[in-house]
Amino acid sequence: MVSGRVTGDRVIRTVLAAEAEAVAALHARARATYYPDGIPDDGTDWLATWRGAIARPDGHVLCVVEQGRIVGLASFRTPDGAPADTVKLFQFHVDPGHWRTGVGTALHAACVEEWRADGRRTAVLDVHVDNRRAQAFYGRQGWVPDPENPLAEGDHHLFLRYAVAGEHRRE
């Protein structure tokens, strides 16, 4: 597990339970950027959802901290029913004030490092079809459309796949 990776003035580490409110707030700021009419209220209690993700023994929530503030976060685990060597990136957000500063790239690299260490060979995610900025970011990192989940008419999310290259080990 990534317990404290320092890159310059950044620390990438596991999120602490006490940080759930800061994580939920960053999540809301980031999501608001690709919903021009505001984030739809689907009844999700995002603070409770983040608390659950942080507490999951089979999941990982990493954050990027700069100057004592969380500026990026990623949540991933093996999805229910998936092969053990597959991981799903459920959430990946960078505070909009820190876009194009290398936070996302550093966080993605930390995720890939963890996936390799955990013996993952494939990563999957879904991204909102209107979130072109995120789609471009994932493309630069090597993500490609998932051939097993092609975009269908009316879909709100595009499904992407990433081949986790390199040496794999299981602990």
N, C-alpha and C positions, 0 to 999 in steps of 0.2 A: 504494500500500500504506500502511496505517496504520503509521507508524513511531514515533509517540510523541504520543498525544493526551492532554493533561492536562485533567482536569475536577476542580477542587477539589484535594483531596489524593490523587486517583486518577490513575494513568497507565495508559492503554490502549495496548498496543504488541504487536509481534510477539514470540512466545515464542522464546527462545534454546535452542539444542540442549542446553546444559548444564542447562536447567531441566526436562528430561523427567521426572526422578524426582518433582519437586514437582508437576508437572502430573498424573502418574499417581496420586499420593496424593490430590490434590484430587478427581480423577475418582472414585476409590474411595469417598471420604467422601460425595460427592454421591449416587452410585448406591445406596449402602447405605440411604438414606432411603426408597426406594420398593420395597425388597425386604424385607418384614418378617421373612422367614426367613433372611436373609443373601443376599449376592450369589451367584447360581448360578455354579458353576465349570464354564465351558464350554471350558476349556483355553486361553483367550486369554491371551497374554502381553501385558498391557496396557502395560508399560513399553516393550517392543519396538514395539508398535502406535503408541504416542505418539511414540517416536523416529522412526518411519517417517513419521507425519503431519507432524511438524515439519520433516523433511528433504525432503519432497515439493516439487519445483519448481513443480508446478501446484496446490498447496494453500496454505491460509493457516491459521495457528493464532495467534489473538490472545489476550492475557491482560489482566486488570485487576490492577494492582499497587497495594496500599495498605501504607504503612509497610514497604516492602521485601519484602512477601509476596504471592504470587499468590493472589487471592481469587475469580477468575472466569476462565473460558476458553471459547473457541469455536473449532471447527475446521470449515472449509468448503472446497469445491472443486466443480468441475463433475463430476457423477457420470459414470461410464463409459457411453457410448452416449446421453447426454442432449444436447439442443441447447446450443450455446455460450452462449446467453443465460440458461441455467438454472444455478443453484447449489444445492448441497445442504448444509444445516447438519447435519454428521455428529455433532458433539458440542457441547453448550452446558451448562456447569455453573457454579454459584456455590457457594462453600464454604457449607455450611449455617449456619455462624455469622454469615454476612453476608447471609442472606435478608432481603428487605424493607428493604434499605438503599439501593436504587438501583443496586447493582452490575450486576444483570442488565439493567436498562433502559439503562444507559450502554453496556454491552457490546453489546446488541442494536443500539443506534443506531450504534455504530462498525461493526458488521457491515454494516448497511444502507448506510452511507456508502461502504464498500469495494465493495459490490455495485454501487452506482450508478456508481462510478468505473470499475469493470471492465465496465460495459455489460450487467449482468444485468437481466433483466426479471421473472424468476420465481425464487423460492426455495422449496425443498421440505425437509421433514424428517419423521422419524417419531419418535413419543414413546410410551413404554410406556403401555399402556391403564390401568394402575393409578396412574400418576403424574398425579393430578388437579391437584396444585399447578403442575406444569410446563404442563399443558394450559391452566389458567387464565391463567398468565403469557403464553403464546403468544397466547391469545385477546385479551388486553389490548393486545398489540403489533400485532394485525391479521391474525394467521394464521387460516385457515379450513380446514375439512376438504377434502382434495384430492378433487375429483369424479372424477379419473382413477384413484384408488386407494381406493375405499370400504372401510370396515371390514367384514371378513367374519367369520363365526362361527369362533371359535378363534384369531383373530389376537391377537398379543401387543402389537402396535404400531398406533397410529392415525397415519395419514398426513395431514400438513397442508401448506398452500400459502400463499405470501405474494406479493402483487403488489408488486414493487419500483417504487415511484412516483418521479417526479421526473426530472430531467435525467440522461441516460446518456451516457457517453463511453467509448470503447475506446482503450486505449493500446497 
